[in-house]
Amino acid sequence: MTHRLLMKHPLLRTALAVALALAPVGPKLAHAAASLQTTHAFLCAPLGVAQAPGPRRVVNSSSTASPQPSYQLNAAGCALIAGADIGFFLSQGFSYGPNIFTLQQTGITASTTSSTSTITLPAYAIIDQVVLTETAGHAITGGIDLGDANSATTFASAVALGANGTVDIVDSALTRLPVTSGVPAADQILVACHTSCNSGSVNITILYSYW
């Protein structure tokens, strides 16, 4: 009963909605699959009185397509919406959500090669920023390569990283989108020491958003 009364207060409802929208979400939950190349917006559902956001399916009921476009909202009540459906969901009270997400891989050493990785850039994602950190006190010989299945240096090549150093890859040295044609697809990001890890250990953080 107390919870329902509190949720009727507009300021408390707004604060909860913002907190939930900013909660970490995984790219698989956030990204709605698309069959054609298109633009997107990351939208969040309105929070009703005494209504938990929760994962649920929403449908563009005004669409003449068959079947009508549907999206699975994540735990924060948000999803990546295709451009053709943005207007409908905005008319239903949806709002633009936070469009910045994080990928991380830690402890990259000599055992990590250009064919291994634990991080994948989702379809329709663009890299905003890449931060590299060396944590074992050894400079990386030849720097760091950042690639994918197409090339070991798709995104960056030989980025200098000193002992215990932290580097934000500059714009001129960073390619933000995978090299693809046709409909964008998820892209595994491969991290490797260009020449040798030199007993170093590298952490990488990638900030990305959807287009």
C-alpha positions in Angstrom: 0.0 0.0 0.0 2.8 2.4 0.9 4.6 1.6 -2.4 1.4 2.4 -4.4 1.0 5.7 -2.6 4.6 6.6 -3.2 4.4 5.7 -6.9 1.5 8.2 -7.3 3.9 11.1 -6.5 5.1 12.4 -9.9 8.6 13.4 -8.7 9.2 9.9 -7.2 7.9 8.2 -10.4 10.2 10.4 -12.5 13.2 9.6 -10.3 12.5 5.9 -10.5 12.1 6.0 -14.2 15.5 7.8 -14.7 17.2 5.4 -12.3 15.9 2.4 -14.1 16.8 3.8 -17.5 20.4 4.4 -16.4 20.7 0.9 -14.9 23.2 -1.3 -16.8 21.7 -3.2 -19.6 23.3 -5.8 -21.8 23.4 -5.3 -25.6 21.5 -8.5 -26.3 18.5 -7.2 -24.2 18.8 -3.7 -25.5 19.0 -4.5 -29.2 15.9 -5.4 -31.2 16.6 -7.5 -34.2 16.1 -5.8 -37.6 15.7 -7.4 -41.0 16.6 -4.4 -43.1 19.3 -1.7 -42.8 17.7 1.2 -40.9 18.3 3.9 -38.3 17.3 3.5 -34.7 16.6 5.2 -31.4 16.9 3.8 -27.9 13.5 4.4 -26.4 12.1 3.7 -22.9 8.5 3.0 -22.0 6.6 5.3 -19.7 6.3 4.1 -16.1 2.7 3.8 -15.0 1.4 4.1 -11.5 2.5 1.1 -9.4 3.9 -0.5 -12.5 7.2 -2.2 -12.6 9.1 -1.6 -15.8 10.3 -5.2 -16.4 11.0 -7.0 -19.6 8.0 -7.2 -21.9 7.0 -7.2 -25.5 5.5 -4.2 -27.2 4.0 -3.9 -30.7 3.5 -1.1 -33.2 -0.2 -1.6 -33.5 -0.6 1.2 -36.1 1.8 -0.5 -38.6 0.3 -2.0 -41.7 3.1 -4.5 -41.9 2.4 -8.2 -41.4 3.4 -9.2 -38.8 3.4 -5.8 -37.0 6.8 -4.8 -35.7 7.4 -5.9 -32.1 10.2 -5.3 -29.6 11.3 -6.9 -26.4 11.9 -4.3 -23.7 14.8 -5.0 -21.3 14.6 -4.9 -17.5 14.6 -1.1 -17.5 11.7 -1.0 -20.0 13.9 0.1 -22.9 14.6 -1.2 -26.4 16.3 -0.3 -29.7 13.5 0.8 -32.0 13.7 0.9 -35.8 13.3 4.3 -37.4 9.9 3.6 -38.9 8.4 2.8 -35.5 9.9 5.6 -33.5 7.0 8.0 -34.1 4.4 5.5 -32.9 6.2 4.7 -29.7 6.8 8.4 -28.9 3.1 9.0 -29.4 2.5 6.2 -26.8 4.6 8.1 -24.1 8.0 6.5 -24.8 11.0 8.8 -24.3 14.6 8.7 -25.6 16.7 6.7 -23.2 20.5 6.7 -22.5 22.3 5.5 -25.6 25.7 4.7 -24.2 26.9 1.2 -23.3 30.1 -0.5 -22.2 32.2 -3.5 -23.3 35.2 -4.7 -21.2 37.9 -7.3 -21.4 40.5 -7.6 -18.7 43.8 -9.4 -18.2 44.8 -9.5 -21.9 48.3 -11.2 -21.9 50.6 -13.2 -24.2 48.0 -15.9 -24.2 45.4 -13.7 -25.9 45.9 -13.6 -29.6 44.1 -11.9 -32.5 41.8 -14.9 -32.8 40.4 -14.7 -29.2 38.1 -12.2 -27.5 35.3 -12.0 -25.0 33.6 -8.9 -26.3 31.3 -8.3 -29.3 30.1 -5.0 -30.7 26.3 -5.4 -31.4 24.7 -4.8 -34.8 24.0 -1.1 -35.5 26.5 0.0 -32.8 29.2 2.6 -33.3 32.3 2.9 -31.1 32.5 6.2 -29.2 35.6 5.7 -27.2 38.3 3.1 -26.4 40.4 3.2 -23.3 43.4 0.9 -22.8 45.2 0.3 -19.4 48.4 -1.7 -18.7 48.3 -3.2 -15.2 51.4 -5.4 -14.7 54.1 -2.7 -15.1 55.4 -3.7 -18.5 55.2 -1.7 -21.7 53.5 -3.5 -24.6 56.0 -4.1 -27.3 54.7 -2.6 -30.6 51.5 -1.4 -29.0 47.9 -2.8 -29.2 45.9 -3.9 -32.2 42.2 -3.8 -32.2 40.5 -5.8 -35.0 37.8 -8.4 -35.9 37.5 -11.4 -38.2 38.1 -9.3 -41.3 41.4 -7.8 -40.1 43.6 -7.8 -37.0 43.6 -4.0 -37.2 40.1 -3.1 -38.3 39.6 -0.5 -35.5 43.1 0.5 -34.5 46.7 -0.5 -35.1 49.8 -0.5 -32.9 48.4 1.9 -30.2 51.3 2.7 -27.9 50.7 1.6 -24.3 53.4 2.1 -21.6 54.0 0.4 -18.3 51.0 1.1 -15.9 49.8 3.5 -18.6 46.2 4.5 -19.6 45.5 5.5 -23.1 42.3 6.9 -24.7 42.7 6.1 -28.4 42.5 9.4 -30.3 40.0 10.0 -33.1 42.6 10.0 -35.8 43.7 6.5 -34.9 40.3 4.9 -34.3 37.9 3.4 -36.9 34.4 3.5 -35.2 32.4 1.2 -37.4 33.2 -2.3 -38.6 34.0 -2.7 -42.3 30.8 -4.2 -43.5 28.4 -4.0 -46.5 24.6 -4.5 -46.4 22.8 -5.0 -43.1 25.1 -4.5 -40.1 25.7 -7.5 -37.9 27.3 -8.1 -34.6 31.1 -8.0 -34.8 33.5 -9.8 -32.4 36.3 -7.4 -31.3 39.7 -9.0 -31.2 42.5 -7.5 -29.1 46.2 -8.4 -29.5 49.6 -7.1 -28.7 51.1 -6.0 -32.0 54.5 -7.5 -31.4 54.6 -9.0 -27.9 52.7 -8.4 -24.7 56.1 -8.4 -22.9 54.7 -9.9 -19.7 52.2 -7.0 -19.6 48.5 -7.2 -18.9 46.0 -5.1 -20.7 42.4 -4.0 -19.8 40.2 -2.5 -22.5 37.0 -0.5 -22.1 34.9 0.3 -25.2 32.0 2.8 -25.0 29.5 2.5 -27.8 26.1 3.7 -28.9 23.5 2.7 -31.5 22.7 4.6 -34.7 
